[in-house]
Amino acid sequence: MLPGKKFFITIGLLGTIVFVSTTAMQQQQQKEEHKYKNLKVLPKNITEHQMHEVMEEWEHSLGVRCNFCHVRNEESHQMDWASDTKPEKEMAREMYRMTANLNKKHFKAGKDSIGMIMETGVNCNMCHHGQAHPEVKMPERPMRPQGQPGQQPGGGQPQPPAGDKQP
């Protein structure tokens, strides 16, 4: 005797439920694999596309490649994105915090949909101009014509204040 119609429908529904739940679990595992590890200044829910945009902006602003901040795992021959081995990575975090604070305090920048400070005033390129280590240069002092404050009559140098020792 063959099982009834209800039996086949029940088996079919159970099979569908198992298939759908298995597919959903696989999709969840794939999403978890894309979660980034060791994020300290970037939002934990940043998407792959957004992460790529941020890293590309920093890459172009500093004129560097990924290995400037990240190390390669020699065993797996893959980049170890989560590693904090290189001090440049922590410096990049500090610089990001600095620009975010400047933008928030002085330019009233809010946060975007994933919690990143929106850049409205200051960014990496403003100082770096495509250089990993921007040149720190002091402004030159203009020559003062004679008779200007700070100079002695007759072109002599000003005297140091009392109490300062001369070399």
Salt bridges, closest charged atoms under 4 A:
GLU48 OE1 - HIS34 ND1 3.24
GLU53 OE2 - HIS49 NE2 2.86
GLU56 OE2 - HIS52 NE2 3.38
ASP84 OD2 - LYS40 NZ 3.12
ASP84 OD1 - LYS89 NZ 3.54
ASP84 OD1 - ARG93 NH1 3.06
GLU90 OE1 - ARG93 NH1 3.15
GLU90 OE2 - ARG97 NH1 3.52
GLU94 OE2 - ARG97 NH1 2.80
